[in-house]
Amino acid sequence: MIIPELPGFLTHLGGADYKGLIISLFTLTAMLSRPFSGKLADRLGRKTVIIFGSIVCLVCSLFYPWLTTLFGFFALRLVHGFSTGFSPTGVAAYVSDVIPAHRRGEAMGFIGTAGALGSACGPAIGGWVANLLGLDWMFYLSSFFALISVVFVLNIKETLAERHSVSWTLLKIHKKDLFEPRVLAPCVVMVLSAFAYGVVYTLLPDFGEHVGIHNKGLLFSYLTIASLLVRLLAGKASDRYGRVPVLILSVTLIVVAMLVTGVANSGWLLITGVCLYGLAQGATSPTLLAWATDLSGGRAPWAWNSFALYFYGNGYWFRGDYLGFMVCQ
């Protein structure tokens, strides 16, 4: 909801030259928090981790309208990143507790679909609210949605059988917690694929305005709707035909999508490139997560996300002692 409007918001604060930090600072704390969130999900419970992340999101969204300095904005982006480092990890752990292994690809497709629905509606609604009522109300509405998620999670049953008491030892991270060699291949694919994600989410609002698309949120809606259309099919296809064949097709489509987007000189050509990228991302996300889970013996290692995961965005999650997250979206 808020990402499409953040470049303009930052320009208003006098930080037009620092737009690249909007995503990168957010990603930094999302990445750094994952070793802790995965461990806490296994020790304190899935619900606790999900709720903590949602509360961080709620509070940060409330504070954006009150920021008047660049330092305050970027400090808040750092804190906001923790919400993505915690909630998706807890969600993934919760889902992995109840999903059978032979439907893993399909399940990841469903999870990605849920995220894509929010990502499809959010930008369009955010852009509409920002244009109609102003940016402050857009931030408040984002906070309200986070509040709804907290209320929802409070009413689900915890799936962690044995919970530990809170202690500082839970925050102690060892070298083995940060790197899992078995998932090096999907990790490399994730990092390289993520460059396109960073470019799209950082530059798309300004690019859209340049070619005459003034509701910047609509471009993200096109992207996520395209992603939504293919996620379930890609997840089932990877279960049936294998992870690598699906990834070869989806990563090739990322290349094509970036070429089309790069040469776009009209609104429709830009939308075409964005939709192609949405299809590619929607197929890549659940397949990479299922592949990593396969390689780790059925338990998705949260450590690999420490280095690569959130660089991609919507759609990767992790689990348990080895639980990491990939989306997020």
C-alpha positions as CSV (number, residue, x, y, z in Angstrom):
1,M,0.0,0.0,0.0
2,I,2.7,2.5,0.9
3,I,5.6,1.5,-1.3
4,P,4.3,3.3,-4.5
5,E,3.9,6.6,-2.6
6,L,7.2,6.5,-0.6
7,P,9.4,7.9,-3.4
8,G,7.2,11.0,-3.6
9,F,7.0,11.2,0.2
10,L,10.8,11.1,0.4
11,T,11.1,13.8,-2.3
12,H,8.7,16.0,-0.2
13,L,11.1,15.6,2.8
14,G,14.0,16.7,0.6
15,G,15.6,13.3,0.0
16,A,15.0,12.7,-3.7
17,D,18.6,11.5,-4.2
18,Y,18.2,8.7,-1.6
19,K,15.2,6.8,-3.1
20,G,17.3,3.7,-3.4
21,L,17.5,3.4,0.4
22,I,13.7,3.1,0.6
23,I,13.9,-0.6,-0.2
24,S,17.5,-1.4,0.8
25,L,17.2,-0.2,4.4
26,F,13.9,-2.0,4.9
27,T,15.5,-5.2,3.4
28,L,18.6,-4.9,5.6
29,T,16.7,-5.3,8.9
30,A,14.3,-7.8,7.4
31,M,17.3,-9.9,6.5
32,L,19.2,-9.4,9.8
33,S,16.1,-10.3,11.9
34,R,15.4,-13.6,10.2
35,P,17.9,-15.7,12.2
36,F,16.3,-14.5,15.3
37,S,12.7,-14.7,14.1
38,G,13.2,-18.3,12.9
39,K,14.7,-19.3,16.2
40,L,12.0,-17.6,18.3
41,A,9.2,-19.2,16.2
42,D,10.6,-22.6,17.3
43,R,11.0,-21.6,20.9
44,L,8.3,-19.1,21.8
45,G,5.6,-20.0,19.3
46,R,4.4,-19.2,15.8
47,K,1.7,-16.8,17.0
48,T,4.1,-14.8,19.1
49,V,6.4,-14.1,16.2
50,I,3.5,-13.3,13.8
51,I,1.9,-10.9,16.2
52,F,5.2,-9.1,17.0
53,G,5.8,-8.4,13.4
54,S,2.3,-7.1,12.8
55,I,2.5,-4.8,15.8
56,V,5.8,-3.4,14.5
57,C,4.1,-2.7,11.1
58,L,1.1,-1.1,12.9
59,V,3.3,1.3,14.9
60,C,5.5,2.2,12.1
61,S,2.6,3.1,9.7
62,L,1.2,5.3,12.4
63,F,4.5,7.2,12.7
64,Y,5.2,8.0,9.0
65,P,2.9,11.0,9.0
66,W,4.7,12.6,11.9
67,L,8.2,12.4,10.3
68,T,9.7,15.7,9.3
69,T,13.4,14.7,8.8
70,L,15.3,12.4,6.5
71,F,17.0,10.8,9.5
72,G,13.6,10.0,11.1
73,F,12.3,8.5,7.9
74,F,15.2,6.2,7.3
75,A,15.3,5.2,11.0
76,L,11.7,4.2,10.7
77,R,12.3,2.2,7.6
78,L,15.0,0.2,9.5
79,V,12.5,-0.6,12.2
80,H,9.7,-1.3,9.8
81,G,11.9,-4.0,8.2
82,F,11.6,-6.1,11.3
83,S,7.9,-6.6,10.6
84,T,8.8,-8.4,7.4
85,G,11.5,-10.3,9.2
86,F,9.1,-11.7,11.7
87,S,5.5,-12.1,10.5
88,P,6.3,-14.1,7.3
89,T,8.6,-16.4,9.2
90,G,6.0,-17.2,11.7
91,V,3.4,-17.7,9.0
92,A,5.6,-20.1,7.2
93,A,6.4,-22.0,10.3
94,Y,2.7,-22.3,11.1
95,V,1.8,-23.4,7.6
96,S,4.6,-25.9,7.4
97,D,3.3,-27.6,10.6
98,V,0.1,-28.6,8.8
99,I,1.1,-29.1,5.1
100,P,2.0,-32.6,3.8
101,A,5.3,-32.9,1.9
102,H,3.8,-34.1,-1.3
103,R,1.8,-30.9,-1.7
104,R,4.6,-28.6,-0.8
105,G,4.9,-26.8,-4.1
106,E,1.1,-26.3,-4.3
107,A,1.0,-25.1,-0.7
108,M,3.7,-22.5,-1.4
109,G,1.6,-21.4,-4.3
110,F,-1.3,-20.8,-2.0
111,I,0.8,-18.8,0.4
112,G,2.1,-16.7,-2.4
113,T,-1.4,-16.2,-3.7
114,A,-2.5,-14.8,-0.4
115,G,0.4,-12.4,-0.4
116,A,-0.3,-11.5,-4.0
117,L,-3.9,-10.6,-3.2
118,G,-2.8,-8.1,-0.6
119,S,-0.1,-6.8,-2.9
120,A,-2.5,-6.4,-5.7
121,C,-5.2,-4.6,-3.7
122,G,-2.8,-2.6,-1.5
123,P,-1.1,-0.3,-4.1
124,A,-4.4,0.5,-5.9
125,I,-6.2,1.3,-2.6
126,G,-3.2,3.2,-1.3
127,G,-2.9,5.3,-4.4
128,W,-6.6,6.1,-4.4
129,V,-6.6,7.1,-0.7
130,A,-3.5,9.2,-1.1
131,N,-5.0,11.1,-4.1
132,L,-8.4,11.5,-2.4
133,L,-7.6,12.1,1.2
134,G,-3.8,12.6,1.4
135,L,-0.8,10.5,2.4
136,D,-1.5,10.7,6.1
137,W,-4.8,8.7,5.7
138,M,-3.0,6.2,3.5
139,F,-0.6,5.5,6.3
140,Y,-3.3,5.3,8.9
141,L,-5.3,2.8,6.8
142,S,-2.1,0.7,6.4
143,S,-1.9,0.6,10.2
144,F,-5.5,-0.4,10.5
145,F,-5.0,-3.4,8.3
146,A,-2.0,-4.5,10.5
147,L,-4.3,-4.2,13.5
148,I,-6.9,-6.5,11.8
149,S,-4.1,-9.1,11.3
150,V,-3.2,-9.0,15.0
151,V,-6.8,-9.6,16.0
152,F,-7.1,-12.5,13.5
153,V,-4.0,-14.2,14.7
154,L,-5.1,-14.0,18.3
155,N,-7.9,-16.3,17.4
156,I,-5.9,-19.1,15.8
157,K,-4.5,-22.1,17.6
158,E,-0.8,-22.3,18.3
159,T,0.8,-25.3,16.5
160,L,4.1,-25.4,18.4
161,A,3.9,-28.3,20.8
162,E,6.7,-27.4,23.3
163,R,7.2,-23.7,24.1
164,H,10.2,-22.3,26.0
165,S,10.3,-19.5,28.5
166,V,11.7,-16.1,27.4
167,S,15.5,-15.8,27.9
168,W,18.4,-14.0,26.4
169,T,19.9,-17.3,25.2
170,L,17.2,-17.3,22.5
171,L,18.9,-14.4,20.8
172,K,22.3,-16.0,20.7
173,I,23.1,-16.9,17.1
174,H,25.8,-19.3,16.1
175,K,27.7,-19.6,12.8
176,K,25.7,-22.7,11.9
177,D,22.6,-20.6,12.2
178,L,23.6,-18.3,9.4
179,F,24.6,-20.6,6.5
180,E,23.1,-23.8,5.2
181,P,25.3,-25.2,2.3
182,R,22.6,-27.6,1.1
183,V,20.5,-24.8,-0.2
184,L,23.3,-22.9,-1.9
185,A,21.9,-23.4,-5.4
186,P,18.4,-21.9,-4.8
187,C,20.1,-19.1,-2.7
188,V,22.2,-18.1,-5.7
189,V,19.2,-18.1,-8.0
190,M,17.3,-16.0,-5.5
191,V,20.0,-13.4,-5.2
192,L,20.5,-13.0,-8.9
193,S,16.7,-12.9,-9.6
194,A,16.3,-10.3,-6.8
195,F,18.2,-7.6,-8.7
196,A,15.2,-7.2,-11.0
197,Y,12.9,-7.1,-8.0
198,G,14.8,-4.2,-6.4
199,V,14.9,-2.2,-9.7
200,V,11.2,-2.7,-10.3
201,Y,10.0,-1.7,-6.8
202,T,12.3,1.3,-6.5
203,L,12.0,2.9,-9.9
204,L,8.5,1.8,-11.1
205,P,6.6,4.7,-9.5
206,D,8.7,7.3,-11.2
207,F,8.9,5.4,-14.5
208,G,5.1,5.1,-14.5
209,E,4.6,8.8,-14.0
210,H,7.1,9.5,-16.8
211,V,5.0,7.6,-19.3
212,G,1.7,9.2,-18.0
213,I,0.4,6.7,-15.4
214,H,-0.4,9.0,-12.4
215,N,-1.9,6.4,-10.1
216,K,1.4,4.7,-9.3
217,G,-0.2,2.0,-7.3
218,L,-2.0,0.6,-10.4
219,L,1.4,-0.6,-11.8
220,F,2.0,-2.7,-8.7
221,S,-1.5,-4.0,-8.9
222,Y,-0.9,-5.2,-12.5
223,L,2.3,-6.8,-11.3
224,T,0.8,-8.7,-8.4
225,I,-2.4,-9.7,-10.3
226,A,-0.2,-11.3,-13.0
227,S,1.8,-13.0,-10.2
228,L,-1.4,-14.2,-8.6
229,L,-2.6,-15.8,-11.8
230,V,0.4,-18.1,-12.1
231,R,1.4,-19.0,-8.5
232,L,-0.9,-22.0,-8.0
233,L,-0.2,-23.4,-11.5
234,A,3.6,-22.9,-11.0
235,G,3.5,-24.6,-7.6
236,K,1.6,-27.7,-9.0
237,A,3.9,-27.8,-12.0
238,S,7.0,-27.8,-9.9
239,D,5.5,-30.7,-7.9
240,R,4.9,-32.7,-11.1
241,Y,7.7,-31.8,-13.4
242,G,10.5,-30.7,-11.0
243,R,11.8,-27.4,-9.5
244,V,14.6,-26.8,-12.0
245,P,12.6,-27.0,-15.3
246,V,10.0,-24.5,-13.9
247,L,12.8,-22.2,-12.7
248,I,14.5,-22.2,-16.1
249,L,11.3,-21.0,-17.7
250,S,10.5,-18.4,-15.0
251,V,14.0,-16.9,-14.9
252,T,14.1,-16.6,-18.7
253,L,10.8,-14.8,-18.5
254,I,12.3,-12.3,-16.0
255,V,15.0,-11.5,-18.6
256,V,12.3,-10.9,-21.3
257,A,10.2,-8.8,-18.9
258,M,13.2,-6.6,-17.9
259,L,14.0,-6.0,-21.6
260,V,10.4,-5.0,-22.4
261,T,10.2,-2.7,-19.4
262,G,13.6,-1.1,-20.3
263,V,12.5,-0.1,-23.8
264,A,9.0,1.0,-22.7
265,N,8.1,4.5,-24.0
266,S,4.3,4.3,-23.4
267,G,2.0,3.3,-20.7
268,W,0.8,0.1,-22.3
269,L,4.3,-1.1,-23.1
270,L,5.3,-0.5,-19.5
271,I,2.3,-2.4,-18.3
272,T,3.1,-5.3,-20.6
273,G,6.6,-5.5,-19.1
274,V,5.3,-5.3,-15.6
275,C,2.8,-8.1,-16.2
276,L,5.4,-10.3,-17.7
277,Y,7.6,-9.7,-14.7
278,G,4.6,-10.5,-12.4
279,L,4.2,-13.9,-14.2
280,A,7.9,-14.6,-13.8
281,Q,8.0,-13.7,-10.2
282,G,4.8,-15.6,-9.4
283,A,6.4,-18.8,-10.8
284,T,9.8,-18.3,-9.3
285,S,8.9,-17.6,-5.7
286,P,7.0,-20.7,-4.7
287,T,9.3,-22.9,-6.8
288,L,12.5,-21.6,-5.1
289,L,11.0,-22.1,-1.6
290,A,9.8,-25.6,-2.4
291,W,13.2,-26.5,-3.9
292,A,15.1,-25.2,-0.8
293,T,12.8,-27.2,1.4
294,D,13.4,-30.3,-0.6
295,L,17.2,-29.9,-0.4
296,S,17.1,-29.5,3.4
297,G,15.2,-32.7,4.0
298,G,11.8,-31.2,4.2
299,R,12.6,-28.4,6.7
300,A,13.3,-25.1,5.0
301,P,16.5,-23.7,6.5
302,W,15.8,-20.3,7.9
303,A,19.6,-19.6,7.6
304,W,19.7,-19.3,3.8
305,N,17.3,-16.4,4.1
306,S,19.8,-14.6,6.2
307,F,21.9,-14.0,3.1
308,A,19.5,-14.0,0.2
309,L,15.9,-14.2,0.9
310,Y,14.1,-11.0,1.3
311,F,16.0,-9.6,-1.6
312,Y,13.2,-11.1,-3.6
313,G,10.1,-10.0,-1.9
314,N,6.6,-11.5,-2.1
315,G,6.3,-15.2,-1.5
316,Y,9.0,-17.0,0.4
317,W,8.7,-18.4,3.9
318,F,10.6,-20.7,6.2
319,R,10.2,-23.0,9.2
320,G,11.4,-24.3,12.5
321,D,14.9,-24.6,13.8
322,Y,15.8,-24.3,10.2
323,L,13.0,-22.1,9.3
324,G,13.7,-19.0,7.3
325,F,11.4,-17.0,5.2
326,M,11.5,-16.1,1.8
327,V,8.5,-13.8,0.9
328,C,7.3,-10.9,0.5
329,Q,5.7,-10.0,-0.1
